[in-house]
Amino acid sequence: MTGGDTPPGEDPFPGAPAASAGRAPAVRPFLVTAGRVAGARSGPPMPVETQVVTTAAGIEALDLLSFERHDIVALCRVPQSLAEAAARLRLHLNVVRVLAEDLQSSGELAVYLPTSGTAQDASVLRRVIDGLRAIPDSRGTLRDTD
């Protein structure tokens, strides 16, 4: 073996956690979006709370979509926000935003932008804070402080 080659069957990174242990994918975000930082639509980027849901055309095209696009359309059979989809798929938020815009323009996703009043409604913010506090930390304990 020369030049740092790893013998067949031997782990090239002994002691490193296995890929199935929850590590993030090794593909760079700019490769997934072909270097784009904005989707097909013009205007400002979609807010992170934008709701996306798969359309009938998206369900029909599901088997024809590749990799991340397939995963987004499959996940969004149930309405999701961009932030939720990114977290559940373990993808960079801007990657999901760009691909969602592409999927919207091709008719595979329906996009529901939040109204400006909802984003500033104190009751919505209180429910978000309460929801975040209900998420257990790494030790399994809940945060119950104000």
C-alpha positions as a printed Julia matrix, in Angstrom:
146×3 Matrix{Float64}:
   0.0    0.0     0.0
   1.35   3.37   -0.97
   0.17   6.91   -0.78
  -2.14   6.37    2.2
  -4.29   3.66    0.61
  -6.44   1.7     3.04
  -6.37  -2.09    2.74
  -9.69  -3.56    1.6
 -12.07  -4.29    4.47
 -10.2   -2.08    6.92
 -11.79   1.03    8.43
  -9.92   4.11    7.12
 -10.87   6.06   10.27
 -10.66   3.69   13.23
 -12.43   4.97   16.29
 -14.6    7.38   14.3
 -18.37   6.95   14.71
 -20.08   4.92   12.01
 -22.17   6.67    9.38
 -25.28   5.14   10.88
 -24.53   6.83   14.21
 -26.26  10.0    13.05
 -23.45  11.86   11.3
 -24.47  14.44    8.75
 -24.05  13.57    5.08
 -20.63  14.36    3.6
 -22.03  16.03    0.46
 -21.4   19.76    0.37
 -24.54  21.92    0.17
 -23.4   23.72   -2.98
 -23.22  20.36   -4.78
 -26.84  19.59   -3.96
 -28.03  22.93   -5.31
 -25.55  23.06   -8.22
 -23.94  26.13   -6.68
 -27.19  28.12   -6.49
 -28.12  30.06   -3.39
 -31.59  30.97   -4.63
 -34.36  28.91   -6.18
 -36.14  29.34   -9.48
 -38.53  32.05   -8.25
 -37.62  35.72   -8.07
 -37.92  37.89   -5.02
 -36.81  37.42   -1.43
 -36.11  33.9    -0.14
 -38.92  31.98    1.53
 -39.04  32.48    5.32
 -38.11  29.48    7.45
 -41.71  29.17    8.72
 -43.08  28.76    5.18
 -45.32  25.69    4.99
 -44.72  23.24    2.14
 -46.9   20.28    1.16
 -46.68  17.74   -1.64
 -49.11  18.13   -4.53
 -50.77  15.34   -6.51
 -48.21  15.94   -9.26
 -45.45  15.53   -6.69
 -46.8   12.17   -5.55
 -46.99  10.99   -9.16
 -43.43  12.17   -9.84
 -42.0   10.81   -6.57
 -40.28   7.8    -8.14
 -38.74   9.99  -10.84
 -37.16  12.49   -8.43
 -33.6   12.07   -7.29
 -32.11  12.02   -3.8
 -32.9   15.14   -1.76
 -35.78  16.2    -4.0
 -37.38  12.78   -3.49
 -36.86  13.02    0.27
 -38.42  16.5     0.47
 -41.48  15.52   -1.57
 -41.91  12.27    0.41
 -41.61  14.07    3.75
 -43.99  16.87    2.78
 -46.97  14.59    2.26
 -47.78  16.04    5.66
 -47.41  19.85    5.74
 -44.01  20.92    7.09
 -42.24  24.21    7.55
 -38.94  24.65    5.75
 -37.16  24.56    9.11
 -38.87  21.28   10.1
 -38.07  19.67    6.77
 -34.42  20.71    6.99
 -34.13  19.36   10.54
 -35.88  16.07    9.8
 -33.84  15.45    6.65
 -30.63  16.72    8.27
 -30.01  19.09    5.37
 -28.82  22.67    5.41
 -31.78  25.05    5.62
 -30.81  26.97    2.49
 -30.52  23.7     0.51
 -34.09  22.83    1.45
 -35.2   26.38    0.63
 -33.61  26.29   -2.85
 -34.92  22.81   -3.65
 -38.4   23.67   -2.33
 -38.52  26.68   -4.63
 -37.5   24.45   -7.55
 -40.11  21.85   -6.6
 -42.75  24.58   -6.34
 -41.94  25.91   -9.8
 -42.21  22.38  -11.26
 -45.55  21.82   -9.48
 -44.45  19.09   -7.07
 -44.82  21.22   -3.91
 -47.42  23.74   -2.84
 -45.97  26.6    -0.81
 -47.9   28.63    1.76
 -46.1   31.79    2.82
 -46.92  33.13    6.28
 -48.78  36.38    6.58
 -46.88  39.23    8.19
 -49.33  39.44   11.1
 -48.8   35.8    12.09
 -45.05  36.22   12.42
 -45.56  39.11   14.85
 -48.44  37.56   16.86
 -47.33  37.16   20.48
 -49.45  34.03   21.01
 -47.68  32.3    18.12
 -44.3   33.22   19.58
 -45.39  31.95   23.02
 -46.44  28.59   21.5
 -43.09  28.33   19.72
 -41.22  29.01   22.95
 -43.37  26.47   24.83
 -42.75  23.92   22.08
 -39.0   24.47   22.24
 -39.02  24.06   26.02
 -40.93  20.79   25.63
 -38.04  19.29   23.65
 -35.83  17.26   26.01
 -32.12  18.05   26.08
 -29.4   15.45   25.46
 -29.9   14.07   28.98
 -33.63  13.66   28.49
 -34.63  16.44   30.88
 -37.12  19.17   30.01
 -36.37  22.87   30.35
 -39.07  24.43   32.51
 -37.65  27.85   33.31
 -38.91  31.17   31.95
